[in-house]
Amino acid sequence: MEIERVLVVTAHPDDVDFGAGGTVRKWTEAGIQVSYCICTDGDAGGADPTVLRSEIPKIRQAEQRAAGAALGVTDIHFLGYKDGDLQVSQDLRRDISRVIRQVKPQRVLIQSPERNWNRIYSAHPDHLAAGEAAIFAVYPDARNPFAHPSLLHDEGLEAWSVGEVWVMGAPEVNHYEDVTEFIEHKLDALVAHHSQTSHMEDLRGRVTTWMSASALEAGFGPEVYAESFRVVNTA
């Protein structure tokens, strides 16, 4: 299957950069158009108590745009749901389905709707909800012209079938991407999320340790950085 367009659906600004920043840059370098759909406004994030909570969504949107630029992504859709309270609602399914029908991706990258007990940070409740809503949007919602009928009748958005789903943070992995060439791009994207990462000690060390472990799991050998996924055929 030829991949021309990819849609990434995540709960928060920065999720894609931690989970798949190297892979996204690899795709854009190959000429694939990548779009983001960010479900929440990120207002529960940040580490500086002197910053007004009301300012956080604007800050985090700007950070995500800068991080996207570092990876070659400019098409970013912010759904604006409340951070920390994301639910698998019909509204969320409809809103993700809308973006799928607008972008028309052959591949969708989502967060795992299953808790991974070995990587508990990937199992934030918002991540699980975003993953569940996203897979429901892929199947059956976005491909069914009779689901969320206002999308077709009021907005003129035809049904769209996604052929492949990649899951990050999944308990079971069946695919690894060697992203050694793009590690600096990933780190640039993470640094762009200043409100989230500026207080972290040795961000580079943390990230490269995780990615080296994934590379060893994949059998890629030393001095290689990798990101891991569960790839599912949804055609």
N, C-alpha and C positions, 0 to 999 in steps of 0.2 A: 504494500500500500504506500503510495507516494504521500508524503507529509508536506503540506505547504503552510498550514496554519495550526497552531497549538494554543489552547486556552488553559491557563493555570487558575484554579479556584482554591483560595485559602481563606482562613478565618481572619488573620491579622496582617497588617503591614509588617514586613520582615520575615514572615513564615517561609515564603518561597526562597528567599535569599539564604536562610539557614539550611533548608532542606534540599534545594536543587539549583542553587545559584550557578554552579559550574556547568550543569547540564543545560540550563537555559542559555547561557552564553555560547555553549557548543552549538546549540540549535540555531541561534541567531547568526553566528558566524557561518553556518552552512546555508544561510539564506531563508530560513524558516521564519515566518512572521509569528511572534509570540505575543499574546495578550494576557492581561491579568484581570481577574475578578476577585476583589477583596471584600469579604462579607461584612466585617465590622469596622467601626471608625477608630478602633485602637485606643479609646479614651481611658482604658484602665492601665495603659502602659506608661512608660517613663519611670525614671528613678529620682527625679529632682522634685521634692515636695514644695518648692517655692514657685513652680510653674502652675498656673491656674489649670484646673481640669478642663475647663471650657476651651482652652487653647490647644490641648493635646491632639484632637483630631486633625486640626489644620497642620500642626507640626508633623504629624506622622504621615499625612498625605504627601507633604512636600518631601519628606525623607524617602518615601516609597518611589516617588517620581525620580528622585536623584539616583536611587539604587537601581531602578529600572533602566535608566540611561546608561549606567555602568555595564549593564548586561545586554544592551541593545533593544530594550523594550520601552515603547512610548505609549502604547494603547492600554490604558489602565482604567478599569471600571470599579468605582467605589460604591458599594450598596448601602453603607451607612447604618448597619445594625449596631446595637449597643454591645460593646466589648464586655465579655464575661457573662452574657445572657443570651447567647445564640441558641436558638431552638430550631428543630427540624419542622418548620411550619410550611403550610401550603404557600404562604407569601414568599418565603425564602426559596422554595423549590421553583416557584414561578419566576422570581427575579434572576436566579441562575439560568433557568431555561431561556429567559429573554436574551441573556448575554450569549449563550450557546447559539441561538438562532441568528443573532447579529453577527457574530464572529465566524460561524460556520467552520469550526475546527475539525480536522480529521483525528486529532489526538487531544485528550483532556488530561491534565495532571492535577490530581487531587490529594488531599490529606487522608490518612487512613481513618475509616469509621470504626475500626477495631482498636482496642487498647493494646499497646505493645508494652508488656511489663518489663522488658529489658531496656526500654528507652522511654521512661515515664514522662519526660518533658515533651515528647511528641503527642502525648495523650491528654493535652489540655481539653476540658469539656467543649470549648469552642471549636477545637480542631476536629473532634469526633463528630460534632454536629455539622460542621462545614463539609466534612467528608461524606457523611450520610446524605445530606441534602444534595450534594453535587452528584453522587452516583444515582440518586433518584431522578435528578434533572437529566442526566445522560440517558438513563433508562428507568421508567418509560416516558418521562414527561416531554423532553425536547423533540423527540422523534414522533410523538403522537399529535396529529393536528387537532384532536378533540380534547387534549389536556390544556388547561389554562386557556380557554377559548378566546379570551380578550387579546392574547398575544397575536393571534391571527386576525380576528375580526376587527379589532380596534387599532392595532399597530402594524398590521400587514406582514407579520413575521412568519414565514413558512416553517413547517417542521424541518428539523435537521437531525440526521443520524450520525453519531460519533462512532468511529470505527475502533478506537483503541483508548484505553484508560491506563495511565501510569499512576501508581499510588506510592506516596512517600511516607515513611514512618510505619510501614506495614509490619505486622508480626512475622510474616513469611515473605521472603524476598526471592525473586527469580531473575533479576536483571541488575547488572552493575554498569555504570558509565565511568570510563577513565576520563577524568577532567583535569589531569595534571597541568595541561597547557593553559587552563583557565582559572587556576587557583587565585591569581592576583585579582582577576575581575570579580570573583566571588567575594574576596576580602574587601575590595573597594565598595561593593554593594552593601556589605554588612557595616562597614564604617560609616556609610551614608545614613544609617539608622542611628544617628548620634544619641538620641534620647534613650535608646535601648541598649547600646553597646559601649558607650564611652566610659562607663563605670566598670566594665568587665576587665579583670586582670588577665593579661596574655590571651587576648581574643584569638590571635593567630595560632598560638599553641593549642588552644582548645579545639579549634576548627580542624586544623591539620591532623591532630591526634585522631579525631573521629573519622576523618576521611582516609587516613592511613589504615585504620582498622578495617574499614569497608574494602579497601583495595586488597588487603591480605585475605579477607574472607572470599573475595572473588578469585584469588589466585594470581593477582596481577604482579605480586612481588614488591620489594622495597622501593622507596622513593617514588611511589605512585600514589595519587590521590583519587578517590572514587566516591561516587554517590550511588545509593542503592534504592531499588524500586520493586514493586510488584506490578508486572505488566499483564493486563487483561484484555483479551480480544472481545469487543462488544459489537462487532459488525453483525 
